């Protein structure tokens, strides 16, 4: 039985500005195996003869409309958008023109229209170390960040480089029947969590927004459970204390992210992946999405606690999900776990036991033959 790590939250109030942001950590890249189908993996981004596309220059030049650079600036400074009425998703493109791109997220993932592949193992390094974490109401969602210099690192799978953990956040709906952004076979879930990583080579999250391979996003879908999930209790308990925009709380006890990122290690390698965008303005198309097929559990009361926080206008944020966008010419891939990558523990060195036994067996055979 897998050991599930939880923490009990002893909470103190702090200002987010007093906490240093996660720093870039330089680790040896995980070099993945090359698949036989070169053309398909080119679309996954692991094998390519082209450099990553720079979609926005620092000064808005290189033929990119200045309005796009301005949208990126507004994104980094804070946005005024919503999920209803004139400020809802249907009108985002009036202020953020990049929200009408052809490779937008979220999407509906049709399991009957995906391409099966077998990719190298996904690797999450640092999740088995406790991290001091803080939770913030941004006015659009609830985020969790760490304030330690060593961030969690992501590599492998459809990624050819290493990515640094920036933050995780949640999307939910008015009830227990909708709230997720990506759909599976047109089925919605009451909540979806996004763990956002930026490419290590780009030094910062802000810089990574300039490139088509700037971000990697892990997406987790949630179902309603009769019992509360103890892993999320430290987050749920602080929600009444961060009801208003820009309010934040620090978890006094360090949080072990392993129980959030890898709740079931055997199912970590079963996922869908595609190229897409941010699901909030300015909707930049800079993300590789990795949607896990397995569903996590939260109780009705845990889900309801998120609906009580206030948005940037002071109203209850009862829902914060964007409707699905057209797939257009994109291909969605389904990674089929192999016996190797489904048994490999992320965040720890793997021991090649079968090879060891083969070597010992050969030595024993040689010894017996000599006798």
C-alpha positions as CSV (number, residue, x, y, z in Angstrom):
1,X,0.0,0.0,0.0
2,X,1.4,3.4,-0.9
3,X,2.2,5.7,1.9
4,X,0.3,8.9,1.7
5,X,1.9,12.0,3.2
6,X,-0.3,14.6,4.9
7,X,0.4,17.6,7.1
8,X,-1.6,19.3,9.8
9,X,-1.8,23.0,9.2
10,X,-0.7,25.3,11.9
11,X,-1.2,28.6,10.1
12,X,0.2,32.1,10.5
13,X,-0.8,35.1,8.4
14,X,1.9,36.8,6.3
15,X,2.2,39.2,3.4
16,X,3.0,37.3,0.1
17,X,5.4,40.1,-0.8
18,X,7.7,39.1,2.2
19,X,8.2,35.7,0.7
20,X,10.9,35.1,-1.9
21,X,9.6,33.5,-5.1
22,X,10.9,30.1,-6.2
23,X,14.3,30.2,-7.7
24,X,15.6,28.3,-10.7
25,X,17.4,25.1,-9.8
26,X,19.9,23.6,-12.1
27,X,19.9,19.8,-12.3
28,X,21.1,17.3,-14.9
29,X,18.5,16.9,-17.6
30,X,16.7,13.6,-17.8
31,X,17.5,12.3,-21.3
32,X,14.6,10.3,-22.7
33,X,14.4,7.5,-25.1
34,X,13.7,8.2,-28.8
35,X,10.6,6.7,-30.2
36,X,10.4,4.9,-33.6
37,X,7.8,7.3,-35.0
38,X,9.9,10.4,-35.5
39,X,7.1,12.5,-37.1
40,X,4.7,11.9,-34.2
41,X,7.2,12.8,-31.6
42,X,8.1,15.9,-33.5
43,X,4.6,17.1,-32.8
44,X,5.1,16.2,-29.2
45,X,8.1,18.4,-29.1
46,X,10.7,15.8,-28.0
47,X,12.4,15.5,-31.4
48,X,12.7,18.6,-33.6
49,X,15.1,20.2,-35.9
50,X,13.8,23.7,-35.2
51,X,14.5,26.0,-32.3
52,X,11.6,26.9,-30.0
53,X,9.6,29.7,-31.5
54,X,9.9,33.0,-29.8
55,X,6.4,34.4,-29.9
56,X,7.0,37.7,-28.2
57,X,10.2,39.7,-28.1
58,X,11.1,41.8,-25.1
59,X,10.1,45.0,-26.9
60,X,7.2,43.7,-29.0
61,X,9.2,43.7,-32.2
62,X,10.1,40.9,-34.7
63,X,6.8,41.5,-36.5
64,X,4.7,40.6,-33.4
65,X,1.8,43.1,-32.9
66,X,2.5,45.4,-30.0
67,X,-0.9,44.6,-28.6
68,X,0.3,41.0,-27.9
69,X,3.3,42.4,-25.9
70,X,0.9,44.7,-24.1
71,X,-1.3,41.7,-23.2
72,X,1.7,39.9,-21.8
73,X,2.5,43.0,-19.7
74,X,-1.0,43.1,-18.4
75,X,-0.8,39.4,-17.5
76,X,2.3,39.9,-15.4
77,X,0.9,43.0,-13.7
78,X,-2.5,41.5,-12.9
79,X,-5.6,41.2,-15.0
80,X,-9.2,42.4,-14.8
81,X,-11.2,39.6,-16.3
82,X,-14.0,37.4,-15.1
83,X,-16.2,34.4,-15.9
84,X,-19.6,36.1,-16.4
85,X,-21.2,38.8,-18.5
86,X,-19.1,41.4,-20.3
87,X,-15.9,40.2,-18.7
88,X,-16.6,36.5,-19.3
89,X,-14.7,34.1,-21.6
90,X,-16.8,34.9,-24.6
91,X,-15.5,38.5,-24.5
92,X,-11.9,38.0,-23.4
93,X,-10.7,38.4,-27.0
94,X,-11.9,42.0,-27.1
95,X,-9.2,42.9,-24.6
96,X,-6.8,40.0,-25.2
97,X,-6.5,39.2,-28.9
98,X,-4.4,36.1,-28.3
99,X,-7.4,34.4,-26.8
100,X,-8.7,33.7,-30.3
101,X,-5.7,31.7,-31.3
102,X,-6.0,28.3,-33.1
103,X,-4.3,26.2,-30.3
104,X,-6.3,27.3,-27.3
105,X,-7.0,25.4,-24.0
106,X,-8.9,23.8,-22.6
107,X,-10.2,21.1,-24.9
108,X,-12.4,18.1,-24.9
109,X,-10.3,14.9,-25.0
110,X,-12.0,12.2,-27.0
111,X,-10.5,8.9,-26.0
112,X,-11.6,7.4,-29.3
113,X,-9.6,10.0,-31.2
114,X,-6.2,10.0,-29.6
115,X,-2.9,8.6,-30.8
116,X,-1.4,6.0,-28.4
117,X,2.4,6.4,-27.7
118,X,4.9,5.0,-25.2
119,X,7.0,7.9,-23.9
120,X,9.9,8.0,-21.4
121,X,8.9,8.1,-17.7
122,X,7.8,11.4,-16.3
123,X,10.1,12.5,-13.5
124,X,9.3,14.8,-10.6
125,X,12.4,15.6,-8.5
126,X,12.1,17.2,-5.1
127,X,8.5,16.2,-4.3
128,X,9.7,13.9,-1.5
129,X,11.2,16.8,0.4
130,X,9.1,19.1,2.6
131,X,8.6,22.6,1.3
132,X,7.4,25.7,3.1
133,X,4.3,26.7,1.2
134,X,1.8,29.5,1.1
135,X,-1.7,29.9,-0.3
136,X,-3.1,33.0,-1.9
137,X,-6.4,34.3,-3.2
138,X,-5.6,36.0,-6.5
139,X,-9.1,37.2,-7.2
140,X,-9.4,34.6,-10.0
141,X,-8.3,31.4,-8.2
142,X,-6.5,29.9,-5.2
143,X,-2.8,29.4,-5.7
144,X,-0.1,27.5,-3.8
145,X,3.5,28.4,-4.0
146,X,6.7,27.5,-2.2
147,X,9.1,30.1,-0.9
148,X,12.2,27.9,-0.9
149,X,15.2,28.3,-3.2
150,X,15.0,24.6,-4.4
151,X,12.0,24.1,-6.6
152,X,10.4,20.8,-7.7
153,X,11.7,19.8,-11.2
154,X,9.7,18.1,-14.0
155,X,11.2,16.3,-17.0
156,X,10.6,13.3,-19.2
157,X,7.4,12.2,-20.9
158,X,6.7,14.6,-23.9
159,X,9.2,17.1,-22.5
160,X,12.7,17.2,-23.9
161,X,14.0,19.7,-21.2
162,X,13.7,20.3,-17.5
163,X,10.9,22.5,-16.1
164,X,10.8,24.3,-12.7
165,X,7.7,24.4,-10.5
166,X,6.1,27.9,-10.4
167,X,2.7,27.3,-8.7
168,X,-0.4,25.2,-8.6
169,X,-4.0,26.5,-8.7
170,X,-7.6,25.3,-9.0
171,X,-10.6,25.7,-11.2
172,X,-14.1,24.8,-10.0
173,X,-17.8,25.1,-10.7
174,X,-21.0,26.2,-9.0
175,X,-21.9,22.6,-8.2
176,X,-20.5,19.1,-8.0
177,X,-21.2,18.3,-11.7
178,X,-19.0,20.9,-13.5
179,X,-15.9,22.9,-12.9
180,X,-13.1,21.2,-14.7
181,X,-11.6,23.0,-17.8
182,X,-10.5,20.0,-19.9
183,X,-13.3,17.5,-20.5
184,X,-12.9,13.7,-21.0
185,X,-15.3,12.3,-23.6
186,X,-17.4,15.5,-23.1
187,X,-17.7,14.7,-19.3
188,X,-17.0,17.5,-16.9
189,X,-15.6,17.1,-13.3
190,X,-16.3,19.4,-10.3
191,X,-12.7,20.6,-10.1
192,X,-9.3,20.6,-11.9
193,X,-5.9,21.5,-10.5
194,X,-3.1,22.8,-12.7
195,X,0.6,22.5,-11.6
196,X,2.5,25.0,-13.6
197,X,6.2,24.6,-14.5
198,X,8.4,26.9,-16.6
199,X,11.4,25.8,-18.7
200,X,14.6,25.9,-16.7
201,X,16.6,27.4,-19.6
202,X,14.4,30.6,-19.6
203,X,15.4,31.5,-16.0
204,X,11.9,32.7,-14.9
205,X,8.2,32.2,-15.4
206,X,7.9,35.7,-17.0
207,X,10.7,35.0,-19.5
208,X,9.2,31.6,-20.4
209,X,6.0,33.3,-21.5
210,X,7.9,34.5,-24.6
211,X,8.4,31.0,-26.0
212,X,6.2,28.3,-27.5
213,X,7.8,25.7,-25.2
214,X,7.9,27.9,-22.2
215,X,5.5,26.1,-19.9
216,X,4.5,22.5,-18.9
217,X,1.2,22.1,-17.0
218,X,0.2,19.0,-15.1
219,X,-3.6,18.7,-15.0
220,X,-5.5,16.7,-12.3
221,X,-9.2,16.0,-12.4
222,X,-11.4,15.5,-9.2
223,X,-14.4,13.5,-8.3
224,X,-16.7,13.8,-5.3
225,X,-15.9,11.4,-2.5
226,X,-18.0,10.6,0.6
227,X,-15.0,11.2,2.8
228,X,-12.7,14.3,2.9
229,X,-9.3,13.9,1.4
230,X,-6.7,14.5,4.2
231,X,-4.0,15.5,1.7
232,X,-5.9,18.7,0.9
233,X,-7.1,19.6,4.4
234,X,-4.2,22.1,5.0
235,X,-5.3,24.0,1.9
236,X,-9.0,23.8,2.6
237,X,-8.7,25.0,6.2
238,X,-7.0,28.3,5.2
239,X,-9.7,29.2,2.6
240,X,-11.9,31.1,5.1
241,X,-8.9,33.1,6.1
242,X,-8.1,34.2,2.5
243,X,-11.6,35.1,1.5
244,X,-10.7,38.4,-0.1
245,X,-8.4,39.1,-3.1
246,X,-4.6,39.2,-2.2
247,X,-5.1,37.6,1.2
248,X,-2.6,34.8,1.9
249,X,-1.6,32.3,4.5
250,X,1.6,30.3,5.1
251,X,1.4,26.7,6.2
252,X,3.6,26.7,9.3
253,X,4.5,23.0,8.7
254,X,6.3,22.3,5.5
255,X,4.2,20.6,2.9
256,X,5.1,17.3,1.3
257,X,4.1,17.8,-2.3
258,X,4.4,14.1,-3.2
259,X,0.9,13.3,-1.9
260,X,-0.5,16.0,-4.2
261,X,1.6,15.4,-7.3
262,X,1.8,11.6,-7.2
263,X,-1.2,10.3,-5.2
264,X,-0.9,6.9,-7.0
265,X,2.6,6.2,-8.4
266,X,1.3,3.2,-10.5
267,X,-1.0,5.6,-12.4
268,X,1.4,8.5,-12.9
269,X,2.4,7.4,-16.4
270,X,-1.1,7.1,-17.8
271,X,-1.9,10.5,-19.2
272,X,-3.0,12.5,-22.3
273,X,-0.8,15.3,-23.7
274,X,-1.2,18.0,-26.3
275,X,0.0,21.5,-27.1
276,X,-2.1,24.4,-25.9
277,X,-2.4,27.7,-24.1
278,X,-3.0,29.3,-20.8
279,X,-6.7,29.0,-19.9
280,X,-6.8,32.6,-18.6
281,X,-6.0,35.9,-20.4
282,X,-3.8,36.6,-22.3
283,X,-4.3,32.9,-23.4
284,X,-0.7,32.7,-24.7
285,X,0.0,29.4,-26.6
286,X,3.1,28.4,-24.7
287,X,2.1,25.3,-22.9
288,X,2.6,21.5,-23.1
289,X,-0.4,20.0,-21.3
290,X,-0.2,16.7,-19.4
291,X,-3.6,15.5,-18.3
292,X,-3.6,12.5,-15.9
293,X,-6.3,9.9,-16.7
294,X,-6.7,8.9,-13.0
295,X,-9.1,11.1,-11.0
296,X,-8.4,12.4,-7.5
297,X,-11.0,12.6,-4.7
298,X,-12.5,15.5,-2.7
299,X,-15.6,15.6,-0.5
300,X,-18.6,17.9,-1.2
301,X,-17.6,20.1,1.8
302,X,-14.1,20.4,0.6
303,X,-15.2,21.5,-2.9
304,X,-17.8,23.9,-1.5
305,X,-15.2,25.7,0.5
306,X,-13.5,27.0,-2.7
307,X,-16.8,28.6,-3.8
308,X,-16.9,30.9,-0.8
309,X,-13.8,32.9,-1.6
310,X,-14.2,36.3,-3.2
311,X,-13.1,37.4,-6.7
312,X,-11.3,40.7,-7.6
313,X,-14.7,42.5,-7.6
314,X,-15.6,41.3,-4.1
315,X,-18.2,38.8,-5.2
316,X,-18.2,35.1,-4.5
317,X,-16.1,33.2,-7.0
318,X,-18.6,30.4,-7.5
319,X,-17.0,29.2,-10.7
320,X,-13.8,30.0,-12.6
321,X,-13.5,27.6,-15.6
322,X,-13.1,28.5,-19.3
323,X,-15.3,26.5,-21.8
324,X,-13.5,24.1,-24.1
325,X,-12.0,25.4,-27.3
326,X,-11.8,23.9,-30.8
327,X,-9.1,21.3,-31.3
328,X,-8.4,22.5,-34.8
329,X,-5.4,20.7,-36.4
330,X,-3.9,19.4,-33.1
331,X,-3.3,15.8,-32.2
332,X,-3.9,14.5,-28.7
333,X,-1.6,11.7,-27.5
334,X,-2.3,9.0,-24.9
335,X,0.8,7.7,-23.2
336,X,0.5,3.9,-22.6
337,X,2.4,3.0,-19.4
338,X,5.1,0.4,-19.9
339,X,6.1,-2.1,-17.1
340,X,9.2,0.0,-16.7
341,X,7.9,3.5,-16.3
342,X,4.9,2.5,-14.3
343,X,7.1,1.0,-11.6
344,X,9.7,3.7,-11.5
345,X,9.4,6.1,-8.5
346,X,9.6,9.7,-9.3
347,X,11.9,11.8,-7.1
348,X,14.1,8.8,-6.2
349,X,16.9,7.0,-8.0
350,X,15.7,3.9,-9.7
351,X,17.5,0.6,-9.1
352,X,17.7,-1.7,-12.1
353,X,16.9,-4.9,-10.1
354,X,16.4,-7.2,-13.1
355,X,19.8,-6.4,-14.5
356,X,21.4,-7.1,-11.1
357,X,19.8,-10.5,-10.9
358,X,20.9,-11.4,-14.4
359,X,24.5,-10.5,-13.5
360,X,24.4,-12.5,-10.3
361,X,22.9,-15.5,-12.1
362,X,25.6,-15.4,-14.7
363,X,28.3,-15.4,-12.0
364,X,26.7,-18.3,-10.2
365,X,26.5,-20.3,-13.4
366,X,30.2,-19.7,-14.2
367,X,31.1,-20.8,-10.6
368,X,29.1,-24.0,-10.8
369,X,30.5,-24.8,-14.3
370,X,34.0,-24.4,-13.0
371,X,33.4,-26.8,-10.2
